[in-house]
Amino acid sequence: MLNAKNNAHEAGDYQSNEPDSLFGICQAAGEDLHISPFFLRVGLISVLFFNPLLMVGAYVGLGLVVGASRVLFPKPQVEAPAQVAVEQPAQFHRERELIAA
């Protein structure tokens, strides 16, 4: 049950580094809006059937908005947490000595 709950949470925070998109505009917009880029792609493809010129314009416009948002509001850099040394118990050292002997 817990595993299914974690999988559902991970699906909501979709981030992929796979180069499976044309320019990554739908992927970047999906990350900014916290939605799956699949919905953006389906919307653009549905517009393609009715008016291809409008779809190209919408894609370019979305790219300009995403590019401007990345320049004006960059993501903060997250520092790696410092590693804390953990001291091993004395019994662990004795077992290691016995194994080495």
A tleap script that builds the chain and sets N, CA, C and O, in Angstrom:
source leaprc.protein.ff14SB
mol = sequence {
  NMET LEU ASN ALA LYS ASN ASN ALA HIE GLU
  ALA GLY ASP TYR GLN SER ASN GLU PRO ASP
  SER LEU PHE GLY ILE CYS GLN ALA ALA GLY
  GLU ASP LEU HIE ILE SER PRO PHE PHE LEU
  ARG VAL GLY LEU ILE SER VAL LEU PHE PHE
  ASN PRO LEU LEU MET VAL GLY ALA TYR VAL
  GLY LEU GLY LEU VAL VAL GLY ALA SER ARG
  VAL LEU PHE PRO LYS PRO GLN VAL GLU ALA
  PRO ALA GLN VAL ALA VAL GLU GLN PRO ALA
  GLN PHE HIE ARG GLU ARG GLU LEU ILE ALA
  CALA
}
set mol.1.N position { 0.821 -1.187 0.000 }
set mol.1.CA position { 0.000 0.000 0.000 }
set mol.1.C position { 0.864 1.249 0.000 }
set mol.1.O position { 0.590 2.207 -0.723 }
set mol.2.N position { 1.910 1.229 0.819 }
set mol.2.CA position { 2.797 2.381 0.905 }
set mol.2.C position { 3.523 2.600 -0.419 }
set mol.2.O position { 3.735 3.739 -0.834 }
set mol.3.N position { 3.904 1.505 -1.082 }
set mol.3.CA position { 4.601 1.619 -2.352 }
set mol.3.C position { 3.707 2.261 -3.407 }
set mol.3.O position { 4.179 3.082 -4.194 }
set mol.4.N position { 2.431 1.903 -3.438 }
set mol.4.CA position { 1.510 2.492 -4.403 }
set mol.4.C position { 1.324 3.981 -4.129 }
set mol.4.O position { 1.198 4.777 -5.059 }
set mol.5.N position { 1.307 4.350 -2.867 }
set mol.5.CA position { 1.163 5.763 -2.504 }
set mol.5.C position { 2.380 6.552 -2.960 }
set mol.5.O position { 2.238 7.661 -3.473 }
set mol.6.N position { 3.564 6.001 -2.783 }
set mol.6.CA position { 4.789 6.670 -3.226 }
set mol.6.C position { 4.841 6.787 -4.743 }
set mol.6.O position { 5.281 7.810 -5.268 }
set mol.7.N position { 4.402 5.760 -5.449 }
set mol.7.CA position { 4.400 5.809 -6.906 }
set mol.7.C position { 3.460 6.887 -7.414 }
set mol.7.O position { 3.771 7.574 -8.387 }
set mol.8.N position { 2.312 7.043 -6.764 }
set mol.8.CA position { 1.373 8.079 -7.180 }
set mol.8.C position { 1.960 9.456 -6.934 }
set mol.8.O position { 1.749 10.371 -7.731 }
set mol.9.N position { 2.692 9.615 -5.844 }
set mol.9.CA position { 3.325 10.906 -5.552 }
set mol.9.C position { 4.421 11.205 -6.561 }
set mol.9.O position { 4.563 12.346 -7.002 }
set mol.10.N position { 5.197 10.195 -6.931 }
set mol.10.CA position { 6.271 10.394 -7.896 }
set mol.10.C position { 5.718 10.748 -9.276 }
set mol.10.O position { 6.343 11.512 -10.012 }
set mol.11.N position { 4.562 10.207 -9.631 }
set mol.11.CA position { 3.981 10.508 -10.936 }
set mol.11.C position { 3.559 11.969 -11.020 }
set mol.11.O position { 3.569 12.549 -12.106 }
set mol.12.N position { 3.189 12.574 -9.899 }
set mol.12.CA position { 2.785 13.966 -9.895 }
set mol.12.C position { 3.960 14.911 -10.087 }
set mol.12.O position { 3.798 15.995 -10.648 }
set mol.13.N position { 5.134 14.514 -9.629 }
set mol.13.CA position { 6.325 15.339 -9.757 }
set mol.13.C position { 7.187 14.819 -10.898 }
set mol.13.O position { 8.332 14.418 -10.692 }
set mol.14.N position { 6.632 14.830 -12.088 }
set mol.14.CA position { 7.301 14.252 -13.243 }
set mol.14.C position { 8.451 15.140 -13.697 }
set mol.14.O position { 8.249 16.295 -14.071 }
set mol.15.N position { 9.647 14.594 -13.661 }
set mol.15.CA position { 10.812 15.281 -14.192 }
set mol.15.C position { 11.666 14.230 -14.888 }
set mol.15.O position { 11.988 13.193 -14.309 }
set mol.16.N position { 12.017 14.500 -16.097 }
set mol.16.CA position { 12.768 13.541 -16.884 }
set mol.16.C position { 13.914 14.236 -17.576 }
set mol.16.O position { 13.783 15.372 -18.032 }
set mol.17.N position { 15.029 13.557 -17.653 }
set mol.17.CA position { 16.171 14.083 -18.377 }
set mol.17.C position { 16.342 13.385 -19.717 }
set mol.17.O position { 17.381 13.526 -20.362 }
set mol.18.N position { 15.340 12.641 -20.136 }
set mol.18.CA position { 15.412 11.925 -21.395 }
set mol.18.C position { 15.204 12.886 -22.560 }
set mol.18.O position { 14.303 13.724 -22.517 }
set mol.19.N position { 16.016 12.774 -23.588 }
set mol.19.CA position { 15.861 13.667 -24.751 }
set mol.19.C position { 14.799 13.159 -25.713 }
set mol.19.O position { 15.101 12.882 -26.874 }
set mol.20.N position { 13.561 13.032 -25.248 }
set mol.20.CA position { 12.504 12.485 -26.088 }
set mol.20.C position { 11.556 13.557 -26.606 }
set mol.20.O position { 10.461 13.236 -27.067 }
set mol.21.N position { 11.951 14.814 -26.541 }
set mol.21.CA position { 11.085 15.881 -27.014 }
set mol.21.C position { 11.819 16.722 -28.048 }
set mol.21.O position { 13.043 16.665 -28.164 }
set mol.22.N position { 11.051 17.497 -28.792 }
set mol.22.CA position { 11.622 18.280 -29.877 }
set mol.22.C position { 12.563 19.356 -29.350 }
set mol.22.O position { 13.761 19.323 -29.631 }
set mol.23.N position { 12.040 20.295 -28.600 }
set mol.23.CA position { 12.872 21.337 -28.001 }
set mol.23.C position { 12.737 21.366 -26.491 }
set mol.23.O position { 13.421 22.156 -25.840 }
set mol.24.N position { 11.893 20.547 -25.914 }
set mol.24.CA position { 11.713 20.495 -24.477 }
set mol.24.C position { 10.813 21.580 -23.938 }
set mol.24.O position { 10.797 21.820 -22.730 }
set mol.25.N position { 10.062 22.242 -24.798 }
set mol.25.CA position { 9.220 23.349 -24.356 }
set mol.25.C position { 8.062 22.832 -23.519 }
set mol.25.O position { 7.785 23.387 -22.456 }
set mol.26.N position { 7.382 21.794 -23.964 }
set mol.26.CA position { 6.270 21.240 -23.187 }
set mol.26.C position { 6.773 20.650 -21.873 }
set mol.26.O position { 6.102 20.758 -20.847 }
set mol.27.N position { 7.948 20.030 -21.899 }
set mol.27.CA position { 8.545 19.477 -20.684 }
set mol.27.C position { 8.833 20.586 -19.680 }
set mol.27.O position { 8.503 20.459 -18.501 }
set mol.28.N position { 9.448 21.673 -20.143 }
set mol.28.CA position { 9.790 22.785 -19.254 }
set mol.28.C position { 8.538 23.478 -18.735 }
set mol.28.O position { 8.475 23.832 -17.557 }
set mol.29.N position { 7.545 23.677 -19.587 }
set mol.29.CA position { 6.297 24.306 -19.147 }
set mol.29.C position { 5.566 23.407 -18.153 }
set mol.29.O position { 4.968 23.904 -17.199 }
set mol.30.N position { 5.608 22.108 -18.363 }
set mol.30.CA position { 4.996 21.174 -17.423 }
set mol.30.C position { 5.668 21.213 -16.063 }
set mol.30.O position { 4.993 21.136 -15.036 }
set mol.31.N position { 6.996 21.332 -16.041 }
set mol.31.CA position { 7.704 21.452 -14.770 }
set mol.31.C position { 7.338 22.748 -14.067 }
set mol.31.O position { 7.136 22.757 -12.853 }
set mol.32.N position { 7.248 23.841 -14.812 }
set mol.32.CA position { 6.911 25.133 -14.203 }
set mol.32.C position { 5.487 25.146 -13.658 }
set mol.32.O position { 5.231 25.729 -12.605 }
set mol.33.N position { 4.562 24.506 -14.369 }
set mol.33.CA position { 3.157 24.500 -13.962 }
set mol.33.C position { 2.802 23.315 -13.064 }
set mol.33.O position { 1.675 23.224 -12.579 }
set mol.34.N position { 3.756 22.405 -12.839 }
set mol.34.CA position { 3.563 21.200 -12.027 }
set mol.34.C position { 2.460 20.318 -12.597 }
set mol.34.O position { 1.626 19.800 -11.855 }
set mol.35.N position { 2.458 20.148 -13.918 }
set mol.35.CA position { 1.536 19.237 -14.574 }
set mol.35.C position { 2.348 18.351 -15.512 }
set mol.35.O position { 3.507 18.638 -15.813 }
set mol.36.N position { 1.732 17.292 -15.958 }
set mol.36.CA position { 2.394 16.395 -16.890 }
set mol.36.C position { 2.480 17.056 -18.263 }
set mol.36.O position { 1.487 17.609 -18.736 }
set mol.37.N position { 3.644 17.012 -18.914 }
set mol.37.CA position { 3.764 17.605 -20.242 }
set mol.37.C position { 2.901 16.894 -21.278 }
set mol.37.O position { 2.666 17.426 -22.362 }
set mol.38.N position { 2.437 15.714 -20.954 }
set mol.38.CA position { 1.560 14.969 -21.859 }
set mol.38.C position { 0.310 15.786 -22.198 }
set mol.38.O position { -0.121 15.813 -23.351 }
set mol.39.N position { -0.271 16.448 -21.197 }
set mol.39.CA position { -1.489 17.224 -21.426 }
set mol.39.C position { -1.220 18.412 -22.350 }
set mol.39.O position { -2.058 18.749 -23.186 }
set mol.40.N position { -0.072 19.036 -22.204 }
set mol.40.CA position { 0.281 20.141 -23.096 }
set mol.40.C position { 0.477 19.636 -24.525 }
set mol.40.O position { 0.038 20.278 -25.479 }
set mol.41.N position { 1.125 18.505 -24.666 }
set mol.41.CA position { 1.359 17.940 -25.989 }
set mol.41.C position { 0.046 17.553 -26.667 }
set mol.41.O position { -0.132 17.790 -27.862 }
set mol.42.N position { -0.871 16.958 -25.906 }
set mol.42.CA position { -2.170 16.579 -26.474 }
set mol.42.C position { -2.936 17.820 -26.913 }
set mol.42.O position { -3.567 17.821 -27.970 }
set mol.43.N position { -2.885 18.873 -26.105 }
set mol.43.CA position { -3.556 20.115 -26.474 }
set mol.43.C position { -2.991 20.713 -27.747 }
set mol.43.O position { -3.744 21.164 -28.610 }
set mol.44.N position { -1.666 20.719 -27.873 }
set mol.44.CA position { -1.052 21.265 -29.081 }
set mol.44.C position { -1.346 20.408 -30.308 }
set mol.44.O position { -1.552 20.935 -31.401 }
set mol.45.N position { -1.366 19.101 -30.130 }
set mol.45.CA position { -1.657 18.213 -31.256 }
set mol.45.C position { -3.109 18.377 -31.695 }
set mol.45.O position { -3.406 18.326 -32.889 }
set mol.46.N position { -4.020 18.575 -30.729 }
set mol.46.CA position { -5.423 18.770 -31.115 }
set mol.46.C position { -5.608 20.079 -31.886 }
set mol.46.O position { -6.433 20.140 -32.797 }
set mol.47.N position { -4.862 21.116 -31.540 }
set mol.47.CA position { -4.922 22.377 -32.278 }
set mol.47.C position { -4.318 22.201 -33.671 }
set mol.47.O position { -4.737 22.866 -34.619 }
set mol.48.N position { -3.337 21.308 -33.798 }
set mol.48.CA position { -2.687 21.052 -35.088 }
set mol.48.C position { -3.693 20.608 -36.141 }
set mol.48.O position { -3.568 20.992 -37.304 }
set mol.49.N position { -4.683 19.812 -35.767 }
set mol.49.CA position { -5.665 19.314 -36.726 }
set mol.49.C position { -6.571 20.423 -37.257 }
set mol.49.O position { -7.010 20.375 -38.406 }
set mol.50.N position { -6.848 21.415 -36.423 }
set mol.50.CA position { -7.763 22.476 -36.835 }
set mol.50.C position { -7.052 23.641 -37.508 }
set mol.50.O position { -7.548 24.185 -38.495 }
set mol.51.N position { -5.892 24.029 -36.982 }
set mol.51.CA position { -5.176 25.184 -37.529 }
set mol.51.C position { -3.682 25.016 -37.261 }
set mol.51.O position { -3.207 25.384 -36.187 }
set mol.52.N position { -2.930 24.461 -38.226 }
set mol.52.CA position { -1.502 24.213 -38.008 }
set mol.52.C position { -0.702 25.497 -37.721 }
set mol.52.O position { 0.236 25.478 -36.924 }
set mol.53.N position { -1.069 26.593 -38.362 }
set mol.53.CA position { -0.347 27.842 -38.136 }
set mol.53.C position { -0.545 28.327 -36.697 }
set mol.53.O position { 0.390 28.844 -36.086 }
set mol.54.N position { -1.746 28.165 -36.157 }
set mol.54.CA position { -2.012 28.534 -34.777 }
set mol.54.C position { -1.202 27.663 -33.816 }
set mol.54.O position { -0.717 28.150 -32.795 }
set mol.55.N position { -1.056 26.383 -34.139 }
set mol.55.CA position { -0.284 25.476 -33.296 }
set mol.55.C position { 1.176 25.884 -33.264 }
set mol.55.O position { 1.782 25.905 -32.193 }
set mol.56.N position { 1.751 26.208 -34.404 }
set mol.56.CA position { 3.151 26.638 -34.450 }
set mol.56.C position { 3.326 27.931 -33.666 }
set mol.56.O position { 4.302 28.097 -32.936 }
set mol.57.N position { 2.370 28.847 -33.825 }
set mol.57.CA position { 2.439 30.096 -33.076 }
set mol.57.C position { 2.317 29.875 -31.576 }
set mol.57.O position { 3.018 30.514 -30.793 }
set mol.58.N position { 1.426 28.970 -31.173 }
set mol.58.CA position { 1.262 28.667 -29.753 }
set mol.58.C position { 2.519 28.017 -29.189 }
set mol.58.O position { 2.909 28.305 -28.058 }
set mol.59.N position { 3.156 27.142 -29.966 }
set mol.59.CA position { 4.371 26.467 -29.518 }
set mol.59.C position { 5.513 27.467 -29.361 }
set mol.59.O position { 6.245 27.426 -28.372 }
set mol.60.N position { 5.664 28.360 -30.331 }
set mol.60.CA position { 6.710 29.374 -30.254 }
set mol.60.C position { 6.424 30.327 -29.088 }
set mol.60.O position { 7.334 30.696 -28.346 }
set mol.61.N position { 5.164 30.720 -28.932 }
set mol.61.CA position { 4.796 31.594 -27.817 }
set mol.61.C position { 5.061 30.945 -26.468 }
set mol.61.O position { 5.561 31.592 -25.549 }
set mol.62.N position { 4.722 29.655 -26.350 }
set mol.62.CA position { 4.988 28.926 -25.117 }
set mol.62.C position { 6.485 28.849 -24.858 }
set mol.62.O position { 6.929 28.951 -23.714 }
set mol.63.N position { 7.267 28.670 -25.928 }
set mol.63.CA position { 8.719 28.645 -25.778 }
set mol.63.C position { 9.267 29.974 -25.299 }
set mol.63.O position { 10.176 30.009 -24.470 }
set mol.64.N position { 8.721 31.076 -25.813 }
set mol.64.CA position { 9.168 32.398 -25.368 }
set mol.64.C position { 8.806 32.641 -23.906 }
set mol.64.O position { 9.601 33.205 -23.153 }
set mol.65.N position { 7.617 32.221 -23.505 }
set mol.65.CA position { 7.201 32.387 -22.107 }
set mol.65.C position { 8.080 31.558 -21.180 }
set mol.65.O position { 8.502 32.040 -20.129 }
set mol.66.N position { 8.361 30.309 -21.564 }
set mol.66.CA position { 9.208 29.452 -20.741 }
set mol.66.C position { 10.628 30.017 -20.670 }
set mol.66.O position { 11.233 30.047 -19.598 }
set mol.67.N position { 11.154 30.459 -21.801 }
set mol.67.CA position { 12.500 31.035 -21.800 }
set mol.67.C position { 12.589 32.283 -20.943 }
set mol.67.O position { 13.560 32.464 -20.208 }
set mol.68.N position { 11.582 33.148 -21.029 }
set mol.68.CA position { 11.588 34.368 -20.213 }
set mol.68.C position { 11.461 34.023 -18.732 }
set mol.68.O position { 12.107 34.653 -17.895 }
set mol.69.N position { 10.639 33.033 -18.401 }
set mol.69.CA position { 10.485 32.672 -16.985 }
set mol.69.C position { 11.763 32.069 -16.422 }
set mol.69.O position { 12.084 32.280 -15.253 }
set mol.70.N position { 12.501 31.317 -17.247 }
set mol.70.CA position { 13.759 30.727 -16.777 }
set mol.70.C position { 14.840 31.792 -16.593 }
set mol.70.O position { 15.695 31.665 -15.717 }
set mol.71.N position { 14.803 32.835 -17.412 }
set mol.71.CA position { 15.795 33.911 -17.280 }
set mol.71.C position { 15.442 34.820 -16.103 }
set mol.71.O position { 16.312 35.186 -15.311 }
set mol.72.N position { 14.156 35.185 -15.992 }
set mol.72.CA position { 13.752 36.122 -14.945 }
set mol.72.C position { 13.663 35.485 -13.562 }
set mol.72.O position { 13.963 36.136 -12.561 }
set mol.73.N position { 13.256 34.223 -13.498 }
set mol.73.CA position { 13.077 33.539 -12.220 }
set mol.73.C position { 13.831 32.212 -12.220 }
set mol.73.O position { 13.203 31.156 -12.303 }
set mol.74.N position { 15.171 32.239 -12.127 }
set mol.74.CA position { 15.926 30.982 -12.154 }
set mol.74.C position { 15.659 30.145 -10.903 }
set mol.74.O position { 15.345 30.675 -9.837 }
set mol.75.N position { 15.790 28.835 -11.059 }
set mol.75.CA position { 15.599 27.930 -9.927 }
set mol.75.C position { 16.770 28.095 -8.963 }
set mol.75.O position { 17.914 28.201 -9.404 }
set mol.76.N position { 16.506 28.118 -7.652 }
set mol.76.CA position { 17.603 28.250 -6.692 }
set mol.76.C position { 18.465 26.992 -6.678 }
set mol.76.O position { 17.969 25.874 -6.811 }
set mol.77.N position { 19.753 27.202 -6.515 }
set mol.77.CA position { 20.695 26.085 -6.429 }
set mol.77.C position { 20.564 25.428 -5.069 }
set mol.77.O position { 20.599 26.110 -4.045 }
set mol.78.N position { 20.412 24.104 -5.044 }
set mol.78.CA position { 20.296 23.358 -3.796 }
set mol.78.C position { 21.658 22.766 -3.472 }
set mol.78.O position { 22.234 22.027 -4.271 }
set mol.79.N position { 22.170 23.098 -2.285 }
set mol.79.CA position { 23.469 22.571 -1.879 }
set mol.79.C position { 23.302 21.156 -1.360 }
set mol.79.O position { 22.278 20.801 -0.777 }
set mol.80.N position { 24.334 20.360 -1.587 }
set mol.80.CA position { 24.315 18.984 -1.107 }
set mol.80.C position { 24.452 18.989 0.408 }
set mol.80.O position { 25.248 19.757 0.948 }
set mol.81.N position { 23.690 18.144 1.108 }
set mol.81.CA position { 23.800 18.112 2.574 }
set mol.81.C position { 25.166 17.591 3.002 }
set mol.81.O position { 25.732 16.702 2.368 }
set mol.82.N position { 25.675 18.149 4.068 }
set mol.82.CA position { 26.984 17.726 4.588 }
set mol.82.C position { 26.865 16.321 5.158 }
set mol.82.O position { 25.883 15.982 5.818 }
set mol.83.N position { 27.871 15.521 4.893 }
set mol.83.CA position { 27.870 14.158 5.397 }
set mol.83.C position { 28.455 14.141 6.803 }
set mol.83.O position { 29.489 14.753 7.071 }
set mol.84.N position { 27.780 13.434 7.684 }
set mol.84.CA position { 28.201 13.333 9.072 }
set mol.84.C position { 28.831 11.967 9.272 }
set mol.84.O position { 28.251 10.942 8.911 }
set mol.85.N position { 30.039 11.962 9.857 }
set mol.85.CA position { 30.721 10.698 10.122 }
set mol.85.C position { 30.040 10.008 11.294 }
set mol.85.O position { 29.784 10.626 12.327 }
set mol.86.N position { 29.746 8.714 11.126 }
set mol.86.CA position { 29.102 7.934 12.172 }
set mol.86.C position { 30.148 6.980 12.740 }
set mol.86.O position { 30.782 6.227 12.001 }
set mol.87.N position { 30.319 7.020 14.048 }
set mol.87.CA position { 31.313 6.156 14.695 }
set mol.87.C position { 30.744 4.756 14.841 }
set mol.87.O position { 29.602 4.575 15.263 }
set mol.88.N position { 31.552 3.774 14.490 }
set mol.88.CA position { 31.129 2.386 14.573 }
set mol.88.C position { 31.259 1.897 16.017 }
set mol.88.O position { 32.191 2.294 16.718 }
set mol.89.N position { 30.355 1.057 16.462 }
set mol.89.CA position { 30.459 0.523 17.827 }
set mol.89.C position { 31.671 -0.388 17.968 }
set mol.89.O position { 32.189 -0.912 16.982 }
set mol.90.N position { 32.117 -0.568 19.212 }
set mol.90.CA position { 33.313 -1.368 19.501 }
set mol.90.C position { 33.125 -2.815 19.052 }
set mol.90.O position { 34.087 -3.453 18.625 }
set mol.91.N position { 31.911 -3.341 19.141 }
set mol.91.CA position { 31.657 -4.725 18.749 }
set mol.91.C position { 31.933 -4.915 17.255 }
set mol.91.O position { 32.416 -5.969 16.843 }
set mol.92.N position { 31.635 -3.924 16.465 }
set mol.92.CA position { 31.883 -4.011 15.032 }
set mol.92.C position { 33.379 -4.153 14.757 }
set mol.92.O position { 33.780 -4.934 13.894 }
set mol.93.N position { 34.206 -3.401 15.488 }
set mol.93.CA position { 35.656 -3.491 15.306 }
set mol.93.C position { 36.173 -4.859 15.715 }
set mol.93.O position { 37.048 -5.412 15.048 }
set mol.94.N position { 35.640 -5.422 16.816 }
set mol.94.CA position { 36.079 -6.743 17.266 }
set mol.94.C position { 35.707 -7.806 16.227 }
set mol.94.O position { 36.500 -8.706 15.949 }
set mol.95.N position { 34.508 -7.704 15.658 }
set mol.95.CA position { 34.098 -8.683 14.644 }
set mol.95.C position { 34.969 -8.575 13.408 }
set mol.95.O position { 35.290 -9.589 12.788 }
set mol.96.N position { 35.356 -7.361 13.038 }
set mol.96.CA position { 36.235 -7.181 11.887 }
set mol.96.C position { 37.604 -7.790 12.140 }
set mol.96.O position { 38.205 -8.375 11.240 }
set mol.97.N position { 38.105 -7.650 13.386 }
set mol.97.CA position { 39.402 -8.238 13.717 }
set mol.97.C position { 39.324 -9.764 13.670 }
set mol.97.O position { 40.264 -10.417 13.218 }
set mol.98.N position { 38.216 -10.333 14.131 }
set mol.98.CA position { 38.074 -11.787 14.110 }
set mol.98.C position { 37.980 -12.288 12.669 }
set mol.98.O position { 38.528 -13.337 12.331 }
set mol.99.N position { 37.291 -11.541 11.839 }
set mol.99.CA position { 37.175 -11.957 10.454 }
set mol.99.C position { 38.528 -11.863 9.760 }
set mol.99.O position { 38.862 -12.725 8.947 }
set mol.100.N position { 39.300 -10.848 10.060 }
set mol.100.CA position { 40.615 -10.657 9.448 }
set mol.100.C position { 41.599 -11.723 9.923 }
set mol.100.O position { 42.536 -12.058 9.198 }
set mol.101.N position { 41.405 -12.256 11.119 }
set mol.101.CA position { 42.335 -13.259 11.656 }
set mol.101.C position { 42.047 -14.561 11.034 }
set mol.101.O position { 42.711 -15.552 11.340 }
savepdb mol mol.pdb
quit
